[in-house]
Amino acid sequence: MKADQISQTAAFVAIKFYGLSRIERFQPLFDDSVVTFYEKLIRSLPAPLRYYHYWLDFDWVRRLYIWSEELLLPGDLLHIVARKWYIQRMAKQLVDEGYDQLIVLGAGFDHLSYHFTQHGIDCFEFDAPKMAALKRHFLSNCYPGQPHPDIITSHLPADDLKTEFSDHPRIDPSRKTIIVAEGFFDYLAPETVSRCLQQIRQYFSHNPALISTHFALNELPSFYRWVFKSSVKLVNEQLQFDRSIDSYKHLLSETEFEISQLHDAQEISTEIQKVTHTNLSVLDGFYVLLAHQQSE
Ligand SMILES: C[S@@+](CC[C@H](N)C(=O)[O-])C[C@H]1O[C@@H](n2cnc3c(N)ncnc32)[C@H](O)[C@@H]1O
């Protein structure tokens, strides 16, 4: 992805969340403030992306959108709501255990750091320059007077994560830190992912917790794998971290991260269906995990 482009994949994560959050049965999963965040966000996107705010308010448009999405890549829509639901609950659990610094890598238009900033947690977001500028603009326009996360410009691999951590006056290596990589590593080359993980381990002294998503594209039937890759390519982005879950687990263990929770698509589908009674399912090959740096 180029440094000066708006990430359409990030925009569509937010648009899909917004669309599903218009449907009553998904609303109990999130506080009203989260639903409002995405509503304000979609309205503030550059045209034509912001037109989704108007159209997705109509039931018939949502039905058509869901039908076409499910035809092309079944499970893609629900996996968005599911990952935000899982990640927010996992982060909350860590905060309750005393983690008090949150860093979101490739944050895009995500609400998480804004949400935890309102709960007194020190939050930092990293993203490419254009995205960081859009997010800052959105927060200052739509949430003036509220505390905001620090938004740090970083374009990998040209920039160096460890240097950026240490150059920032408020990122404290000795605090219990949560690192979130939601839909982020997929867009980096394997060696860049490995370097990120090593640098997290080297910089934070107090066993950082990593919450990460993973797409094991090898678990998708070939047509859906092609749809996934092509839709990302179409918006000038590229899936580069095409690894099986075992290969990602191996990389985590090489960089001394130990997995304590691993949720797969089947488990996530079952859990979210119990709460929402939806008949949608979650994309095959999708995982959310929690890993901690192993103790010395
Ligand atoms: C699919 S979006 C996910 C956004 C957000 N984490 C979410 O799940 O809602 C990927 C994000 O990674 C960022 N990104 C992609 N490649 C990057 C790179 N090489 N350096 C920095 N950020 C990058 C994009 O700008 C975008 O915000």
The ligand as an SDF file (V2000), in Angstrom:
LIG
                    3D

 27 29  0  0  0  0  0  0  0  0999 V2000
   -7.6190   -3.8350    6.3990 C   0  0  0  0  0  0  0  0  0  0  0  0
   -7.1710   -2.3480    7.1110 S   0  0  0  0  0  0  0  0  0  0  0  0
   -7.5370   -2.7110    8.8230 C   0  0  0  0  0  0  0  0  0  0  0  0
   -7.8620   -1.4810    9.6050 C   0  0  0  0  0  0  0  0  0  0  0  0
   -8.2200   -1.7260   11.0750 C   0  0  0  0  0  0  0  0  0  0  0  0
   -7.1630   -2.3830   11.7860 N   0  0  0  0  0  0  0  0  0  0  0  0
   -9.5100   -2.5020   11.2090 C   0  0  0  0  0  0  0  0  0  0  0  0
   -9.4220   -3.7300   11.3420 O   0  0  0  0  0  0  0  0  0  0  0  0
  -10.5790   -1.8890   11.1920 O   0  0  0  0  0  0  0  0  0  0  0  0
   -5.3880   -2.3600    7.0720 C   0  0  0  0  0  0  0  0  0  0  0  0
   -4.7390   -1.1330    7.7140 C   0  0  0  0  0  0  0  0  0  0  0  0
   -3.3200   -1.3010    7.6910 O   0  0  0  0  0  0  0  0  0  0  0  0
   -2.7140   -0.1270    7.2000 C   0  0  0  0  0  0  0  0  0  0  0  0
   -1.5140   -0.5260    6.4470 N   0  0  0  0  0  0  0  0  0  0  0  0
   -1.4460   -1.3650    5.3830 C   0  0  0  0  0  0  0  0  0  0  0  0
   -0.1820   -1.4880    4.9510 N   0  0  0  0  0  0  0  0  0  0  0  0
    0.5710   -0.7060    5.7620 C   0  0  0  0  0  0  0  0  0  0  0  0
    1.9710   -0.4050    5.8310 C   0  0  0  0  0  0  0  0  0  0  0  0
    2.8230   -0.9360    4.9510 N   0  0  0  0  0  0  0  0  0  0  0  0
    2.4020    0.4190    6.8140 N   0  0  0  0  0  0  0  0  0  0  0  0
    1.5210    0.9640    7.6980 C   0  0  0  0  0  0  0  0  0  0  0  0
    0.1950    0.7250    7.6900 N   0  0  0  0  0  0  0  0  0  0  0  0
   -0.2770   -0.0910    6.7300 C   0  0  0  0  0  0  0  0  0  0  0  0
   -3.7390    0.5030    6.2800 C   0  0  0  0  0  0  0  0  0  0  0  0
   -3.5440    1.9010    6.1260 O   0  0  0  0  0  0  0  0  0  0  0  0
   -5.0390    0.1610    6.9950 C   0  0  0  0  0  0  0  0  0  0  0  0
   -5.4040    1.1510    7.9050 O   0  0  0  0  0  0  0  0  0  0  0  0
  1  2  1  0
  2  3  1  0
  2 10  1  0
  3  4  1  0
  4  5  1  0
  5  6  1  0
  5  7  1  0
  7  8  2  0
  7  9  1  0
 10 11  1  0
 11 12  1  0
 11 26  1  0
 12 13  1  0
 13 14  1  0
 13 24  1  0
 14 15  1  0
 14 23  1  0
 15 16  2  0
 16 17  1  0
 17 18  1  0
 17 23  2  0
 18 19  1  0
 18 20  2  0
 20 21  1  0
 21 22  2  0
 22 23  1  0
 24 25  1  0
 24 26  1  0
 26 27  1  0
M  CHG  2   2   1   9  -1
M  END
$$$$
